[in-house]
Each structure stands twice: as C-alpha cells, then as structure tokens.
Amino acid sequence: MLKQQLKNKKSLLGTFVKTPHYNVIEVLAHSDMDAICLDAEHAPFSRHDLDTCILAARAGSMPVLVRTPNDAPETLLNVLDMGADGVVVPHVKTAEQLSEIVKHCHYGAGGRGYAGSSRFAGYTTKSLSQNLQTGKNISVIAQLEDLDAIENIEAIAQVDGVDCLFIGRMDLTVALGETSADAPAVKQAVEHLVEVSHKAGKATGMFVGNLNELGYWKEKGVSLFLLSSDHGFMLSGAKALRETFDKA
C-alpha cells in the first residue's frame, strides 16, 4: 500500500504523466514504477481524462496519484471519488492551509463529502464502514515550492495526516530569483526543508532533473522520487534512437 510505504520511508520511484490518455497509463502499468502521478496542474487533464486514466491505472494495479491544479475541496473530492490513491497538492504555504487540505481528503466532520456510488466506493457494493476504513488509506502529499513554505516549514512539518512533503525545486528556483536549480541558494533551501521535515518525522519527496544527484538526496533521506515524465521518455528514447542510427 502506497500510504504505508510512504510512512515507512521506503525508497519509491514514480513519474509524472503529462499526456491525458489512458493508453499511456496502460503502458506504464507494465513498468516497474512504484507509482505514477497524473499532472493535472501543468497538463491538460479534463475531469473525463482523469476518470479514464485513473480507471486504467486501477485496472493495471498501478498506484496512481494526481497532482491537482489547486487545493479546493471539490477538486480533491473529485479525484479521490474517481479512485486515486492520493493527491499531490501544489503551493502549500502554511500549516493552516495544509490542515484544511488534510481534512478535505478524509471523512469526518467538515471533511470529505461522502458518496457510496463512486468508483472509490465500489459503486454502492461496499458498506459505509468499509468505505470509511478504506478512506484512511488515502495519501496526502503537500508540495512545497514557495518562499512562504520555507518560512513556515517548522509549523507545516508538524501537521498531522500528511504522508509526504514534496519539494518543488523548480518553483523554488524561480521564487528565489535564480535561473538554475543548482544555485547554492536553491540547494540550501531544499536541504533546509528536508532537514526540518525529517526532524518532524515526515517523509520527503522531490523531482530531480539531474539523475547524478539521486545518491546525494537518498543519503539525505529523501524517499519519494517522481522523475521525468512520459514526454521525457519519448524525447530521450527518440534521441537515443537518432544517435544509434547515426553511428551505424
């Protein structure tokens, strides 16, 4: 179970999916990825696209996360009712905001709205008690990528019900006024976020563009890596093919 793996800080490899079509998910379900993340923040996923892609992931027994475009309760409800294993919520800036996100991802007073007719609920084939229990398995991942998140990290890291704090390094680079993710100020900020999060017992995750850095961040305790994307696979595969062809 993805939530338990995050809690145990198991080293996990996933990738972003940018193409809103279920065929891509079907193919990736045959891979050795630990999870995939549908990027509904930066790619053109409609509600229908998310529905069919989540269905394909579940059919292929591939854990599926959705990076949502916002933290609105209805946005979180939609993807969870569709059957996503969890959400990656961008631009988390304060502990108060994160507490509300956690509340809206779980059942309870003032929390996630209940419907027994959704895919998550087995289309009325599961009891209320079963669905409430299954709902506890939802993974909540908060993406930290703003200067406010750096300033508020101590409080953010103390919020209960968060399974992982995911560092958006590129947005941090822009927020810090830098033009390279390798800038010392960016690396220092990322290391600070990781250190504080781990002191609070929280798992951390990140996207790493330079794969030569993986060993460094693994040693720092980062456990969830969402690397490259389906677009990246196509481009790198095409480049490798071109190089092989030209050398022949």
N, C-alpha and C positions, 0 to 999 in steps of 0.2 A: 504494500500500500504506500502510495507516494507520501502521504502525510506522515506516516511512521518513519519512512526513510529520511525525510527532512528533519524530523525530530532527532533521529539518531545521527544526524550529520553525515549520512552516507554520501560518498562521492558520486554525484549524479551528472550525466551528460544528456543535454537536450538541445533542441534547435528551434529557431523561430520559423514559422511558416508564413510566407507573405502572399502566396497565391491562393485566392479564395475558391478552391475547387477540391471536391472530395477525392478525386483521383490522386492528388498529391499525398493526401493523408493515407490512402490505401497503400501506396508505395512505401511510405516511410514506416508504416506499421510492420513492414517486413524487415526493418532495420534493427540494429541492436541499441537504439536510443532508449534511454530510461523514460523520456517524456518528450512531448512536442508542445510548443506554445504558439497558438494562433494569434498573430499580431493584429488585433482589431484596433490598435491605436494608430499604427502607421501604414496599414494596408487596407484596401477597400473591401472589407468584410461587411456584408449586409447581415441582417438577422437571419435570413434564409441561408446564406453561406455558412454562418456559424453553426446553424442547425444541422446541415448536411455534413459538414466537416467533423463536428463532434460525434455524429452518428457513425461516420466512417472510422473514427478513432476507437470508439467503443466496440465496433464490430471487429476491429483488428486487435483488440486488447492492448491498445497503446494509451497510456495515461496522457490526458490532454489538459493543458492549461490554456487560459485565454487572457492575453494582455488586453484589458478593457480600455476604451477611449477615455473613460472618466470614472469617478467613484460614486456616481449616482445610484441610489438604492435599486431603481428599476433596471439599470444596466447590469448590476451584479445579479439580481434576481433572474433576469432572462437567461444569462449564460449558465447559471447553476441549475435552473429548471431544465435546460437542454441536456444536462448531464455532464458538464465539465467537471473535472476532478478538482479544479481550483482556479483561482484568479491571480493575475499579476496586476496590481493596481498602480498606475503611474503617478508621479508627482505627489507623493505623500510627504507632507511638510511638517506636520505637528502630531503630537501624541493624541490630541483630541480628535483630529481628523481620522487617525488610524483606529481609534476606539470605535468610532461610528462605522467605519468600514467593516471591522470585525463583527459588530453587532448585526449589520445588514447581510452578512454572509451566513449567519447561523440563526436557527429558530429560537424564539423566545420573545418575551415582551418587548415590543417596539423593534423587533428584528426582522429577519427574512420572512416574507409573506408565504403562507402555506397553500399548496395546491396538490391534491392527490392524483391529478390527471396528467401530470407532466412525465417526460421520459425519465427524469430523475426518480420519480415515484413509481415507476413501472406501470404507468397508465392505469391507475386505480387497483392494481393487483397486489399492492403491499399495504399493510396496515399503517395507521398513524404512528404507532410506537416504532415500527420498523423504519419508517422514513425519518423520524426524529433521531433515531440512533445512527442511521446512515449519514444523516446531515452532519454529524460530528466529524466525519472523515474529510470534509472539505478543506482544502489547503488555501490559506490566505498568505499571499506573498506581497509585501509592500516594496515598491520601487522608490529608492532614494536618489534624487538627481538634481536637487535644488540647494541653494545656499541656506535656505531655511532649515532643510533637513540636517545639514551639518551642525547648525547652531542648536538644533533641538534633539540631536541624536540620543543623548542620555535619557530623555523622557520617552522618546519613541521606542527605544530598545526595551523599555520596561512594560510596554503594553502587552497584556495577556491575550492569548488566542492567535498570535501571529506566528506563522510557521517558518518564515524566512524573510530576511531583509535583503532585497536585491538591489545592487548598486548600479545605477545608470551612469556609467563612466563618461559617455559622450556628452550627455546633457550637462554633467558636472563640468566637463571641459569648457563648454560654451558659457556656462554660468560663471565660471572663474575667469572668463576673459582670455582663455588660452585657445590656441589653434592646433594643439597636439595633445592626445590623450597620454602621451609620455612626459608631459611637462611636470617638473618637480612638484608644483603646487597641486596638480591633479592627483599624482601618486600619493602625496602626503594626505590629502583629503580622503582618498579611498582607504588608505591604511588606518586612518583615524576611525572611519565608520566601521570597518571590520573589527578593530580592536575593542571599541565600545560595545558593539553588538555581541561579541563573544564573551565579554565580561558579564553581560546580562543573560548569557545562556542561549542567545539566538543564533540560529543558522544563518549563514550569509551566502549570497549568490552574486554572479556578475556575468556580463558579456565580456569576452576577451578577444580583441581583434588580432593581436599578435600571439599566436599559439605558443611561441617560445616562452611566454610568461606564465604558462599554466603551472609549471612546477613551483614557481615562486608563490603564487597565490594559493596553491594547495598547501604549501608549508605554512602559510598564514592562517590556514583553517577554513578557507572558502570551500564550500561543498557542492553548491549547485552552479553548474556552468551551462548557460544557454548560448551556444556557439554557432556562428554562421547562420545560414538560412537556406531554404530551398533555392532561392535566387543565387546565393553564393555557390551552392553545389553545381548548379547549371553553368555558371560562369567559369568556375575553376575546372570543371570537367571539360568544358569546351576549350579552355586554354591549354590544358594538358594534352588533349587530342591534337590540337593545332601544332604544338611543339613536337609531339611524336611523329606526326605526319611530315613536318618539315625536315626532320632529321633522317627520315627514311630514304 
